[in-house]
């Protein structure tokens, strides 16, 4: 997203325009009231794979770097860094005086510990570029050789081969720095009582109700403006909206099917903020579970789905129908790939060729999706569309944690998946989600293995930024879509309601309202 391309300029305009209100001195104090659709599954950066968890992790923890308003890597716990001429050795110099919430100063050994701990967590692909990391992840080594503590204030990271967006990885929440004494003391409990270095420290978590944070007075950037942040958990869209209108929330989201009405409402239209995000909503198949082991069944379902019904009727045109996997707002991306087109006659033919003429013999097909009113309506629309080719869709609505579990462990054969970029690079969509080494919870929940796709991704991942690199990603993307392991529905657009008194809340292209990855340390309330 930060490359010198037209899309980068668009994102910059959106981000700058997002800073609401005139230049007025920030006022300290107050409680920001935000909302989640569901409870976060975990608050441990080593094991989080979802936006809800990340929304809190971003406030409680810091990484070596962070992304600025233009999504360019900027100093955080590391105040400066250098890169070797061959782009394989990165040396980070830590900020003096940065402290964990328990009062201890951060040292380079904490970086090594945090990276090795997280490398065996849910997102090993963040660290597998480091020398010796893959052997360590598999249990064949006692440490990651490519992470070297030079002294208390310096850490050296060595890569197996160049990786263009590596600095973006160092700003990712999986690379957050944690204190070993706290993870040792709390064990699995660290996931529900996190201790980091962030601008806000953890206070409490009432499951399925709320998470409370308070500002950390000793944060290395100085104390945040806000005194507290409360994240309430309200699954029902209507209830979230009513709470916002009643003044019980400072930030909310626009309910499904009410986008146009809210924009026309005299009392609410000034609160509306809609912007494109680096995310895609899609359907995925687990290719290891019958009947989706047969590409003809997958393609039949893909050909039967009409995303325009979802985009135009349910979401009222506030999002854009997706052809490919990678959002077109990503800088430098040409978006040439196309999903299998709507063609129900072709879908019926493919079903018959697979041995299920008119859907007979196929039985009910379970479709798993997470608790969300919009997802429910989309599921019902899919159910009606697939009925036209003789496929009976059995809807299985789960809470977020349960949904992640059945997707990650392979129990679900057909399921909803949304993806928001962890960093602005096509590798984060294509390699993370479809490379065979990431099969399972690491990202490739389709359990898709295609040597030709792997080869293209491996080549692109190590190339310098440029047209040749993008061409390989584009080729891989089209192959994935043709194999119908992923059916794109729409590209996300964040549809938020933000009270006028909330100042400094950045509309990040990596957020989808009501969850925000923006640094809340910059937010203040004008009362």
C-alpha positions as CSV (number, residue, x, y, z in Angstrom):
1,X,0.0,0.0,0.0
2,X,2.8,2.4,0.6
3,X,4.5,2.0,-2.9
4,X,4.6,5.0,-5.3
5,X,1.5,4.2,-7.2
6,X,-2.0,5.9,-7.7
7,X,-3.6,3.7,-5.0
8,X,-1.1,4.9,-2.5
9,X,-2.2,8.5,-3.1
10,X,-5.8,7.5,-2.6
11,X,-5.1,5.8,0.7
12,X,-3.1,8.8,1.9
13,X,-6.0,11.1,1.1
14,X,-8.3,8.8,3.0
15,X,-6.1,8.7,6.0
16,X,-5.4,12.4,6.2
17,X,-9.1,13.2,5.7
18,X,-9.9,10.8,8.6
19,X,-8.4,13.0,11.2
20,X,-11.6,14.8,12.3
21,X,-12.1,18.3,13.4
22,X,-9.9,21.5,13.3
23,X,-6.5,21.8,14.8
24,X,-7.4,22.1,18.5
25,X,-5.2,21.2,21.5
26,X,-5.9,17.6,22.6
27,X,-7.5,17.3,26.0
28,X,-6.5,14.6,28.4
29,X,-9.0,12.3,30.2
30,X,-12.2,10.6,29.5
31,X,-13.3,7.1,28.5
32,X,-13.7,6.0,24.8
33,X,-16.5,3.5,24.4
34,X,-16.0,1.1,21.5
35,X,-17.8,-2.1,20.5
36,X,-17.1,-5.6,19.2
37,X,-19.4,-8.0,17.4
38,X,-18.1,-10.9,19.4
39,X,-15.7,-11.7,22.2
40,X,-12.0,-11.8,21.3
41,X,-10.8,-15.4,21.3
42,X,-7.4,-14.4,22.9
43,X,-5.3,-11.4,23.9
44,X,-2.0,-13.2,23.4
45,X,-0.2,-11.9,20.3
46,X,1.4,-15.3,19.7
47,X,-2.0,-16.9,19.2
48,X,-4.3,-14.3,17.8
49,X,-5.5,-14.7,14.2
50,X,-8.5,-12.3,14.1
51,X,-9.2,-8.6,13.9
52,X,-11.1,-8.4,17.2
53,X,-8.1,-9.8,19.2
54,X,-5.7,-7.6,17.2
55,X,-7.7,-4.5,18.0
56,X,-6.8,-4.9,21.7
57,X,-3.3,-6.3,21.2
58,X,-2.4,-3.2,19.2
59,X,-3.2,-1.1,22.3
60,X,-1.6,-3.3,24.9
61,X,1.6,-4.3,23.1
62,X,4.3,-2.7,21.0
63,X,6.5,-4.3,18.3
64,X,9.9,-3.1,17.1
65,X,8.2,-1.0,14.5
66,X,4.7,0.4,13.8
67,X,3.0,1.6,10.6
68,X,2.4,5.3,10.4
69,X,-0.6,7.0,8.8
70,X,0.8,6.2,5.3
71,X,1.4,2.6,6.3
72,X,5.2,3.1,6.2
73,X,7.2,1.3,8.9
74,X,8.2,3.8,11.7
75,X,10.1,3.5,15.0
76,X,8.4,1.9,18.0
77,X,10.4,-0.1,20.5
78,X,13.3,0.1,18.0
79,X,14.3,3.8,17.7
80,X,16.4,3.1,14.6
81,X,17.6,0.2,12.4
82,X,20.0,-0.6,9.5
83,X,19.8,-3.0,6.6
84,X,22.7,-4.8,4.9
85,X,23.4,-4.2,1.2
86,X,22.1,-7.7,0.4
87,X,18.8,-7.1,2.3
88,X,19.4,-10.1,4.5
89,X,20.6,-8.7,7.8
90,X,18.5,-6.2,9.8
91,X,20.0,-4.6,13.0
92,X,17.6,-3.0,15.4
93,X,18.6,-0.6,18.2
94,X,16.1,-0.5,21.0
95,X,14.7,2.6,22.6
96,X,16.3,3.3,26.0
97,X,13.8,3.4,28.9
98,X,10.9,1.6,27.2
99,X,9.1,-0.4,30.0
100,X,6.7,-3.3,30.3
101,X,3.6,-2.7,32.3
102,X,5.2,-4.5,35.2
103,X,7.9,-1.8,35.3
104,X,10.8,-3.8,33.8
105,X,12.8,-2.2,31.0
106,X,12.7,-3.9,27.6
107,X,15.9,-5.7,26.5
108,X,17.1,-7.4,23.3
109,X,16.7,-10.8,25.0
110,X,12.9,-10.0,25.2
111,X,12.9,-9.7,21.4
112,X,14.5,-13.1,20.9
113,X,12.2,-14.7,23.4
114,X,9.1,-13.2,21.9
115,X,9.9,-14.2,18.4
116,X,10.8,-17.8,19.3
117,X,7.6,-18.1,21.4
118,X,5.4,-16.6,18.6
119,X,7.1,-18.7,15.9
120,X,5.5,-21.8,17.5
121,X,2.2,-20.0,17.8
122,X,-0.6,-19.5,15.3
123,X,1.3,-17.4,12.8
124,X,4.7,-19.0,12.1
125,X,4.9,-17.5,8.7
126,X,5.7,-14.1,10.3
127,X,9.1,-15.6,11.4
128,X,9.8,-18.4,8.9
129,X,11.9,-16.0,6.8
130,X,14.6,-16.0,9.6
131,X,17.6,-18.2,9.3
132,X,16.9,-21.5,11.1
133,X,13.3,-20.6,11.8
134,X,11.6,-23.4,9.9
135,X,13.8,-26.0,11.6
136,X,12.9,-24.4,15.0
137,X,9.2,-24.3,14.2
138,X,9.3,-28.0,13.4
139,X,11.1,-28.8,16.7
140,X,14.4,-29.6,15.1
141,X,16.4,-26.7,16.8
142,X,16.4,-25.2,20.2
143,X,16.5,-21.6,19.0
144,X,16.1,-19.5,15.9
145,X,19.7,-19.0,14.8
146,X,18.8,-15.9,12.8
147,X,17.8,-13.9,15.9
148,X,21.0,-12.8,17.7
149,X,21.2,-10.6,20.8
150,X,24.2,-8.3,20.2
151,X,23.8,-6.5,23.6
152,X,21.0,-5.4,25.8
153,X,20.0,-2.7,23.4
154,X,20.7,-4.3,20.0
155,X,19.2,-7.3,18.2
156,X,20.3,-8.7,14.8
157,X,17.9,-10.5,12.5
158,X,19.2,-12.6,9.6
159,X,17.0,-13.8,6.7
160,X,17.4,-16.9,4.7
161,X,16.8,-14.8,1.6
162,X,15.6,-11.2,0.9
163,X,12.0,-10.5,1.7
164,X,10.7,-7.1,0.5
165,X,8.0,-6.4,3.1
166,X,10.1,-7.6,6.1
167,X,10.0,-4.3,7.9
168,X,6.2,-4.4,7.7
169,X,6.4,-7.8,9.5
170,X,8.3,-6.1,12.3
171,X,5.2,-3.8,12.9
172,X,2.8,-6.7,12.9
173,X,1.1,-7.7,16.2
174,X,2.4,-11.3,16.1
175,X,5.8,-9.7,16.5
176,X,4.8,-7.9,19.7
177,X,7.3,-8.0,22.5
178,X,6.3,-9.8,25.7
179,X,8.0,-10.2,29.1
180,X,9.1,-13.8,29.7
181,X,8.5,-13.6,33.5
182,X,4.8,-12.9,32.8
183,X,4.2,-15.6,30.3
184,X,6.1,-18.1,32.6
185,X,4.0,-17.0,35.6
186,X,0.6,-17.0,33.9
187,X,1.0,-19.8,31.3
188,X,-2.2,-20.1,29.3
189,X,-3.6,-17.4,31.5
190,X,-1.5,-14.8,29.7
191,X,-4.1,-14.9,26.9
192,X,-6.7,-13.4,29.3
193,X,-4.4,-11.2,31.3
194,X,-1.8,-9.7,28.9
195,X,1.2,-7.6,29.9
196,X,2.9,-5.6,27.3
197,X,4.6,-2.2,26.7
198,X,1.6,-0.5,25.0
199,X,0.1,2.9,25.6
200,X,-2.8,1.1,27.4
201,X,-2.5,-1.6,30.0
202,X,-5.0,-4.4,30.6
203,X,-7.5,-3.9,33.4
204,X,-10.3,-6.5,33.1
205,X,-12.2,-8.8,30.8
206,X,-15.7,-10.0,31.5
207,X,-16.3,-12.7,28.9
208,X,-19.0,-11.8,26.3
209,X,-19.5,-8.4,27.9
210,X,-16.5,-6.1,27.9
211,X,-12.7,-5.5,27.9
212,X,-11.3,-2.5,29.8
213,X,-7.9,-0.9,29.3
214,X,-6.4,2.1,31.0
215,X,-3.6,4.4,29.9
216,X,0.0,3.4,30.9
217,X,1.6,6.5,32.4
218,X,5.1,5.3,31.7
219,X,4.7,4.6,28.0
220,X,7.8,5.6,26.1
221,X,5.9,8.1,24.0
222,X,4.3,9.6,27.1
223,X,0.8,8.9,28.5
224,X,-2.1,8.6,26.1
225,X,-4.8,11.3,26.1
226,X,-7.6,9.0,27.0
227,X,-7.8,7.7,30.6
228,X,-9.7,4.5,29.7
229,X,-11.0,2.5,26.7
230,X,-13.9,0.2,27.1
231,X,-14.7,-2.4,24.4
232,X,-18.2,-3.7,24.8
233,X,-19.3,-7.0,23.2
234,X,-22.7,-6.6,21.5
235,X,-23.5,-9.3,18.8
236,X,-26.8,-7.9,17.5
237,X,-26.5,-5.2,14.9
238,X,-29.7,-3.5,15.9
239,X,-28.6,-3.3,19.5
240,X,-25.3,-1.9,18.6
241,X,-27.0,0.7,16.5
242,X,-29.5,1.6,19.2
243,X,-26.8,2.0,21.8
244,X,-24.9,4.3,19.5
245,X,-28.0,6.5,18.8
246,X,-28.7,6.6,22.5
247,X,-25.2,7.9,23.2
248,X,-23.9,4.8,24.9
249,X,-21.2,4.2,22.4
250,X,-18.7,6.7,20.9
251,X,-17.9,4.5,17.8
252,X,-20.2,2.0,16.1
253,X,-21.0,0.4,12.8
254,X,-23.8,0.9,10.2
255,X,-26.3,-2.0,10.3
256,X,-26.7,-4.2,7.2
257,X,-29.3,-2.9,4.9
258,X,-29.3,0.6,6.5
259,X,-26.3,2.2,4.8
260,X,-28.3,4.5,2.6
261,X,-30.9,5.3,5.3
262,X,-28.2,6.3,7.8
263,X,-26.4,8.5,5.2
264,X,-29.7,10.3,4.6
265,X,-30.5,10.7,8.3
266,X,-30.1,14.4,9.3
267,X,-29.0,13.4,12.8
268,X,-26.5,10.7,11.8
269,X,-25.1,11.6,8.4
270,X,-22.4,13.8,9.9
271,X,-21.2,10.7,11.9
272,X,-20.8,8.5,8.9
273,X,-17.4,7.4,7.7
274,X,-17.0,5.0,4.8
275,X,-13.6,4.0,3.4
276,X,-12.1,1.1,1.4
277,X,-10.0,-1.4,3.4
278,X,-7.4,-3.9,2.5
279,X,-9.7,-6.9,3.0
280,X,-11.8,-9.4,1.2
281,X,-14.9,-11.4,2.2
282,X,-15.0,-14.9,0.7
283,X,-16.1,-18.5,0.8
284,X,-13.6,-21.3,1.3
285,X,-13.6,-25.0,0.8
286,X,-11.5,-27.5,2.7
287,X,-10.2,-29.6,-0.2
288,X,-9.4,-32.5,2.1
289,X,-13.1,-33.0,3.0
290,X,-15.6,-34.7,0.7
291,X,-17.3,-33.7,-1.5
292,X,-14.9,-30.7,-1.9
293,X,-12.0,-33.0,-2.8
294,X,-13.6,-32.9,-6.2
295,X,-12.9,-29.6,-8.0
296,X,-16.0,-30.1,-10.1
297,X,-18.2,-29.7,-7.0
298,X,-16.3,-26.6,-5.8
299,X,-16.5,-25.1,-9.3
300,X,-20.3,-25.9,-9.5
301,X,-20.9,-24.0,-6.3
302,X,-18.7,-21.1,-7.4
303,X,-20.6,-20.8,-10.7
304,X,-23.9,-20.8,-8.8
305,X,-23.1,-17.8,-6.6
306,X,-24.1,-14.2,-7.6
307,X,-22.2,-11.7,-5.5
308,X,-24.1,-8.8,-6.9
309,X,-27.2,-9.8,-5.0
310,X,-25.2,-9.6,-1.8
311,X,-23.5,-6.3,-2.7
312,X,-26.4,-4.4,-4.2
313,X,-29.3,-5.7,-2.1
314,X,-28.0,-6.7,1.3
315,X,-25.1,-4.3,1.5
316,X,-26.7,-1.5,-0.6
317,X,-23.7,-0.9,-2.8
318,X,-21.5,0.3,0.2
319,X,-19.0,-2.4,-0.8
320,X,-17.6,-3.5,-4.1
321,X,-18.1,-7.0,-5.6
322,X,-14.8,-8.9,-5.7
323,X,-13.4,-10.6,-8.7
324,X,-10.0,-11.5,-7.3
325,X,-8.5,-12.2,-3.9
326,X,-6.2,-9.1,-3.4
327,X,-8.1,-5.8,-3.0
328,X,-7.5,-3.3,-5.8
329,X,-6.7,-0.5,-3.4
330,X,-3.3,-2.2,-2.7
331,X,-0.6,0.0,-4.2
332,X,0.9,-1.4,-7.4
333,X,-1.8,-4.1,-7.8
334,X,-3.4,-4.3,-11.2
335,X,-6.3,-6.6,-10.2
336,X,-6.4,-8.7,-13.4
337,X,-7.7,-12.0,-11.9
338,X,-11.3,-13.0,-12.2
339,X,-13.4,-15.5,-10.3
340,X,-15.5,-18.2,-12.0
341,X,-18.5,-16.3,-13.5
342,X,-22.1,-16.8,-12.6
343,X,-23.3,-19.6,-14.8
344,X,-25.9,-21.9,-13.3
345,X,-26.2,-24.1,-16.4
346,X,-22.5,-24.8,-16.2
347,X,-22.9,-25.4,-12.4
348,X,-25.5,-28.1,-13.1
349,X,-23.3,-29.8,-15.7
350,X,-20.4,-29.9,-13.3
351,X,-22.5,-31.4,-10.6
352,X,-23.8,-34.1,-13.0
353,X,-20.2,-34.9,-14.1
354,X,-19.2,-35.3,-10.4
355,X,-22.0,-37.8,-9.9
356,X,-24.6,-35.5,-8.3
357,X,-27.1,-34.7,-11.1
358,X,-29.5,-32.1,-9.8
359,X,-27.8,-32.3,-6.5
360,X,-29.1,-35.8,-5.9
361,X,-26.8,-37.9,-3.7
362,X,-24.9,-34.9,-2.4
363,X,-27.0,-34.5,0.7
364,X,-27.1,-31.3,2.8
365,X,-23.9,-29.2,2.5
366,X,-22.9,-27.6,5.8
367,X,-21.9,-24.0,5.6
368,X,-20.1,-22.5,8.7
369,X,-20.1,-18.8,9.4
370,X,-19.5,-16.7,12.5
371,X,-22.1,-14.9,14.5
372,X,-23.0,-11.7,12.8
373,X,-26.3,-10.4,11.4
374,X,-24.8,-9.5,8.1
375,X,-23.3,-13.0,7.8
376,X,-26.6,-14.6,8.6
377,X,-28.3,-12.7,5.8
378,X,-25.6,-13.5,3.3
379,X,-25.8,-17.2,4.3
380,X,-29.5,-17.1,3.6
381,X,-28.9,-15.5,0.2
382,X,-26.3,-18.2,-0.6
383,X,-28.8,-20.9,0.5
384,X,-31.4,-19.6,-1.9
385,X,-28.9,-19.3,-4.8
386,X,-27.5,-22.9,-4.3
387,X,-31.1,-24.3,-4.1
388,X,-31.4,-23.3,-7.8
389,X,-28.8,-25.9,-8.8
390,X,-30.2,-28.5,-6.4
391,X,-27.8,-28.0,-3.5
392,X,-29.3,-27.8,0.0
393,X,-27.2,-25.6,2.2
394,X,-27.3,-26.3,5.9
395,X,-26.5,-23.1,7.9
396,X,-24.2,-23.5,10.9
397,X,-23.9,-20.2,12.8
398,X,-21.1,-20.2,15.4
399,X,-19.6,-17.7,17.8
400,X,-16.3,-16.3,16.6
401,X,-14.0,-18.6,18.8
402,X,-16.0,-21.7,17.8
403,X,-15.9,-20.7,14.1
404,X,-12.1,-20.2,14.2
405,X,-11.7,-23.6,15.8
406,X,-13.7,-25.7,13.2
407,X,-12.0,-23.8,10.4
408,X,-8.5,-24.2,11.8
409,X,-8.8,-27.8,12.8
410,X,-10.3,-28.8,9.5
411,X,-13.8,-29.8,10.7
412,X,-15.5,-27.4,8.4
413,X,-15.7,-28.3,4.8
414,X,-17.4,-25.1,3.4
415,X,-17.1,-21.9,5.4
416,X,-17.0,-18.1,5.4
417,X,-13.6,-16.4,5.7
418,X,-12.8,-12.7,5.8
419,X,-9.2,-11.5,5.5
420,X,-7.7,-8.1,6.4
421,X,-4.1,-7.5,5.3
422,X,-1.6,-7.8,8.2
423,X,0.7,-5.7,6.1
424,X,0.3,-4.0,2.7
425,X,1.7,-6.7,0.3
426,X,0.1,-9.4,-1.9
427,X,2.3,-12.0,-0.2
428,X,0.1,-11.5,2.9
429,X,-2.9,-12.6,0.9
430,X,-1.5,-15.2,-1.4
431,X,1.4,-16.9,0.3
432,X,-0.1,-16.8,3.8
433,X,-3.5,-18.1,2.6
434,X,-2.6,-20.6,-0.1
435,X,1.0,-21.8,0.2
436,X,1.2,-25.5,1.1
437,X,3.6,-24.8,4.0
438,X,0.8,-22.8,5.7
439,X,-1.8,-25.5,5.6
440,X,-4.1,-25.3,8.6
441,X,-4.3,-22.6,11.3
442,X,-1.3,-20.8,9.8
443,X,-3.5,-19.4,7.1
444,X,-4.2,-22.0,4.4
445,X,-7.4,-23.3,5.9
446,X,-8.4,-24.7,2.5
447,X,-5.6,-27.2,3.0
448,X,-4.7,-26.5,-0.7
449,X,-1.5,-27.9,-2.1
450,X,-0.5,-26.9,-5.6
451,X,3.2,-27.2,-6.5
452,X,2.8,-24.7,-9.4
453,X,1.2,-22.1,-7.1
454,X,3.9,-22.7,-4.5
455,X,6.7,-22.2,-7.1
456,X,5.2,-18.9,-8.3
457,X,4.8,-17.6,-4.7
458,X,8.3,-18.7,-3.6
459,X,9.8,-16.8,-6.6
460,X,7.7,-13.7,-6.0
461,X,8.4,-13.6,-2.2
462,X,12.1,-13.2,-2.7
463,X,12.0,-10.7,-5.5
464,X,12.4,-7.0,-5.3
465,X,9.3,-4.9,-5.5
466,X,8.3,-4.3,-9.1
467,X,6.3,-5.5,-12.1
468,X,8.0,-8.9,-12.4
469,X,7.2,-9.7,-8.8
470,X,3.6,-8.6,-9.2
471,X,3.1,-10.7,-12.4
472,X,4.0,-13.9,-10.5
473,X,1.5,-13.1,-7.8
474,X,-1.2,-12.3,-10.4
475,X,-0.5,-15.7,-12.1
476,X,-0.8,-17.5,-8.8
477,X,-4.0,-15.7,-7.9
478,X,-5.7,-16.7,-11.1
479,X,-4.7,-20.4,-10.7
480,X,-6.2,-20.4,-7.2
481,X,-9.5,-18.9,-8.4
482,X,-9.6,-21.4,-11.3
483,X,-9.2,-24.2,-8.8
484,X,-12.2,-22.8,-6.8
485,X,-10.7,-23.2,-3.4
486,X,-11.7,-19.6,-2.7
487,X,-14.9,-17.8,-3.9
488,X,-14.6,-14.0,-3.7
489,X,-17.7,-12.2,-2.6
490,X,-16.8,-8.5,-2.0
491,X,-14.0,-6.2,-1.0
492,X,-14.4,-4.7,2.4
493,X,-15.3,-1.1,3.0
494,X,-15.4,0.0,6.6
495,X,-18.8,1.6,7.4
496,X,-18.5,3.4,10.7
497,X,-20.4,5.8,12.9
498,X,-18.1,8.1,14.9
499,X,-19.3,10.7,17.3
500,X,-18.2,14.3,16.5
501,X,-16.4,14.6,19.9
502,X,-14.0,11.8,19.0
503,X,-10.8,13.3,17.7
504,X,-7.7,11.8,16.2
505,X,-9.2,8.4,15.3
506,X,-7.4,7.2,12.2
507,X,-9.4,5.3,9.6
508,X,-6.9,2.6,8.8
509,X,-7.2,0.6,5.6
510,X,-6.5,-2.4,7.8
511,X,-9.6,-1.9,9.9
512,X,-13.3,-2.8,9.4
513,X,-15.7,-1.0,11.7
514,X,-16.5,-1.4,14.5
515,X,-13.0,-2.9,15.1
516,X,-10.1,-0.5,14.6
517,X,-6.3,-1.2,14.4
518,X,-5.6,2.5,14.8
519,X,-3.4,3.7,17.7
520,X,-5.8,4.9,20.3
521,X,-3.0,6.8,22.1
522,X,-3.7,9.5,19.5
523,X,-7.4,9.8,20.3
524,X,-8.9,12.4,22.6
525,X,-12.4,13.5,23.4
526,X,-13.7,17.1,22.8
527,X,-16.4,17.6,25.4
